[in-house]
């Protein structure tokens, strides 16, 4: 079993501010943080042929490195009859830059996190899904159709989902952390050995939740209060780390870290994962079909193939993230659920987290907060 590292949500040169400007150029709109759904901007107009000869089509896809089975192109060719070309992207920001700045990509299907799928849809870049061509949608948990960035899976299909919490060493804390304040103001042995993320929305999350504010807030007063808490916390931290925090926990360099559930190395018996009492987020990574695709039947056949329990189950067993596919999760080795308890979390428990949504032009407020916190002395 190998833990595959990838940068699903790390910041790149294409910043949130640049994303907002690019979407504005594409006709994207601002979204209120109180929004509960993100409807497609227009009804489906393209008629797809359910009996199309897929061997006459091909598929170009962009996904994070290591986020799908390595032999997937061979399996697609064998089982569906068309060629699959995979062009990996390192970050959401990287692929969004390609899709929203007019660069010719030729992609048919892309994988992006939920709030980015919402932004692409609002920019008019996504094909509404033809559910009749994706019968394996029936394998999804009912809860997976109720994600606030796309209620009813109108334009996206969730691929993985999870939450964020505190990953900690039981032998390096005085007591089990139960609050985000244990990260923001660590006491005893943990002081000076705490790691937090720099990724914009996740940098702000501990402070906003500690303040009992929405992680989608755009209120200046909320963000100012969060910034003050985060700057104060810097004096008690080891540093920022979005990628290697698990290694630092295993080595004993760090005692606690803000972490995505699947990246907390609980295969080490001294390391545990805890969602604080104030609550956390619900993030999701999704599959979307681009409106510009010339291979839409193949794209839908591909998504249907991914939702096969044997294919989708590979993700949970190898990337160690939950997948919103009941049949796939039912197939996961029960011993793995003991080693990685986050895989045993139920959909109902995940939905207790607050879904991250796209904030349109207000996203720059989080960019500014992140920049100012990291620059503060």
C-alpha angles and dihedrals in degrees: 000000000000128000107227115214119210136153103243096162108010119133120256135184088279096080130197089257090056090047091055092051092047093050091048088055089052093050096260118160136218117260124214115234086230091062113123099188141025108212122197111266091234139012122264109277102166114092112216125203112235088198096049117145099248092191087073092057134065134196134228115195137180120206138150115281112268093009096116135040110289092229094050096116091053092048093048091051092049098043103031102025102233136099120258121203117192122202109183123217124201099212143013088246092056096055092040089055090056094046100044104039097062096258112152106243104159089212120156100184128023133182116223136154117269100260090050091051087053091052092049090050093049088052089056094244100122133082112230107244120260097218093189087070093051106059091161088072081091088073092066121100111254087241090062089069092058103063109137097228090060116010110197094016091266096161107003142046118212114238102179134001137185148133142254126246146137118304108197147170111243091209095052101052128070091223139359109284110244103165138049084239087071086066096040096045108019119189136205120352094000095060110114092013102083126115127201133182128256095204102117105239093037094047089059096041101084093049096044093049091046087054090048091242130138116266085225095054118135095182110128092217092054093049093046091053090048091050091052091052093048095048090049089050092057091078090061097043135098089212147272121305128163098171117027100036090111092057091048091051092049092050092048094242089118129039100191136012138181101244145172106246098245092052096056103104097225090160081087104081091218093058125080137174125225133182106214122241092250089064133238143224137295111221125183136188115213147195118232135179117225117233088226092060116123090195103058096144090054090046092055092044088052093052090047089051092051089053091059105114094236093052098040091043089064088068095058093043096047109026092034095224124126116255120210091233114107095197091050095048090048087060095054115114107261091221088063090057089058094050093043106032092182087073089062094057111119125234089246090056092048091051089059084076121087113253115238111233134186112268099197114210090354089070087086088070089067091046089054093046092051093048094048095046093050092046095048117107 
